[in-house]
Amino acid sequence: MSYSYQPRLGHGLPHDPLNAIIGPRPIGWISSQSAQGERNLAPYSFFNCFNYQPPIIGFSSQGWKDSVANIAETGEFVWNLATRELAVAMNESSATVPHGVDEFALTGLTALPGTQVNVSMVAESPVNFECKLTQLIQLQTANGEKLDQWLVLGEAVVIHIADDLLENGIYQTAKAHPILRAGGPSAYYAISDDLRFDMTRPDARK
Ligand SMILES: Cc1cc2nc3c(=O)[nH]c(=O)nc-3n(C[C@H](O)[C@H](O)[C@H](O)COP(=O)(O)O)c2cc1C
């Protein structure tokens, strides 16, 4: 037996299971800047990496929020790695505040100028990707009905990695203490090396 439902008719459960099923998700902690130079910072867990070379990352905004508006204006953004140490600040930066309010100041984070984009990076974050907008896609239903949901894709033109996360040149994923978003109003997960397992692809065994 399984529980089946058609999402367009409602899930019929106390909480929508979608985010709990597709999870835990990496967090797109996105900094951007308006054309007037106002700084912005917000987390997006509809986020992932979609291409190796060039690196293309993206996030989806439920509505035309400040991050999307800024990126549409300037064509630039930065992704900052959200870590366990920065979890409270990351969460605070999601507060709904008027356009133009600087979440760096709000959260007490340090704004570091980008080198290739005119966007501040979170200095406390051990990894930052400086990105240029490649596509801004309005999502739509299977019937072609346009949604007020926006997928932002960008090419990482510069990647900064804290030295201590590279051991003999190998990036140490767990050492960065990344945090991952799961379902419901509050669930997150962390990762650790004791949960790691390795498996090579069939094609790589030859
Ligand atoms: C962990 C976390 C993940 C979030 N993921 C998303 C998301 O994927 N899409 C979205 O539209 N909002 C998401 N939000 C809510 C936004 O962060 C929030 O609406 C924020 O105020 C948007 O800021 P902005 O208007 O400055 O872009 C998330 C919030 C948190 C705390």
The ligand as an SDF file (V2000), in Angstrom:
LIG
                    3D

 31 33  0  0  0  0  0  0  0  0999 V2000
   16.4780   27.7760    5.0130 C   0  0  0  0  0  0  0  0  0  0  0  0
   15.5480   28.6230    4.2000 C   0  0  0  0  0  0  0  0  0  0  0  0
   15.2950   28.2910    2.8840 C   0  0  0  0  0  0  0  0  0  0  0  0
   14.4520   29.0770    2.0930 C   0  0  0  0  0  0  0  0  0  0  0  0
   14.2310   28.6970    0.7980 N   0  0  0  0  0  0  0  0  0  0  0  0
   13.4610   29.4670    0.0070 C   0  0  0  0  0  0  0  0  0  0  0  0
   13.2760   29.1110   -1.3600 C   0  0  0  0  0  0  0  0  0  0  0  0
   13.8110   28.1190   -1.8590 O   0  0  0  0  0  0  0  0  0  0  0  0
   12.5100   29.9280   -2.1250 N   0  0  0  0  0  0  0  0  0  0  0  0
   11.9250   31.0490   -1.6190 C   0  0  0  0  0  0  0  0  0  0  0  0
   11.2510   31.7720   -2.3620 O   0  0  0  0  0  0  0  0  0  0  0  0
   12.1010   31.4160   -0.3280 N   0  0  0  0  0  0  0  0  0  0  0  0
   12.8490   30.6600    0.4840 C   0  0  0  0  0  0  0  0  0  0  0  0
   13.0370   31.0230    1.8060 N   0  0  0  0  0  0  0  0  0  0  0  0
   12.4400   32.2740    2.2940 C   0  0  0  0  0  0  0  0  0  0  0  0
   13.2990   33.4860    1.8870 C   0  0  0  0  0  0  0  0  0  0  0  0
   14.5930   33.4010    2.4590 O   0  0  0  0  0  0  0  0  0  0  0  0
   12.6020   34.7800    2.4150 C   0  0  0  0  0  0  0  0  0  0  0  0
   11.3670   34.9520    1.7380 O   0  0  0  0  0  0  0  0  0  0  0  0
   13.4660   36.0260    2.2550 C   0  0  0  0  0  0  0  0  0  0  0  0
   12.8510   37.1010    2.9340 O   0  0  0  0  0  0  0  0  0  0  0  0
   13.6780   36.4320    0.8200 C   0  0  0  0  0  0  0  0  0  0  0  0
   14.5490   37.5250    0.8230 O   0  0  0  0  0  0  0  0  0  0  0  0
   14.7120   38.5670   -0.3550 P   0  0  0  0  0  0  0  0  0  0  0  0
   13.3390   39.1890   -0.6140 O   0  0  0  0  0  0  0  0  0  0  0  0
   15.6930   39.5480    0.2280 O   0  0  0  0  0  0  0  0  0  0  0  0
   15.2460   37.8390   -1.5450 O   0  0  0  0  0  0  0  0  0  0  0  0
   13.8440   30.2350    2.6300 C   0  0  0  0  0  0  0  0  0  0  0  0
   14.0820   30.5730    3.9870 C   0  0  0  0  0  0  0  0  0  0  0  0
   14.9220   29.7810    4.7560 C   0  0  0  0  0  0  0  0  0  0  0  0
   15.1840   30.1440    6.1910 C   0  0  0  0  0  0  0  0  0  0  0  0
  1  2  1  0
  2  3  1  0
  2 30  2  0
  3  4  2  0
  4  5  1  0
  4 28  1  0
  5  6  2  0
  6  7  1  0
  6 13  1  0
  7  8  2  0
  7  9  1  0
  9 10  1  0
 10 11  2  0
 10 12  1  0
 12 13  2  0
 13 14  1  0
 14 15  1  0
 14 28  1  0
 15 16  1  0
 16 17  1  0
 16 18  1  0
 18 19  1  0
 18 20  1  0
 20 21  1  0
 20 22  1  0
 22 23  1  0
 23 24  1  0
 24 25  2  0
 24 26  1  0
 24 27  1  0
 28 29  2  0
 29 30  1  0
 30 31  1  0
M  END
$$$$
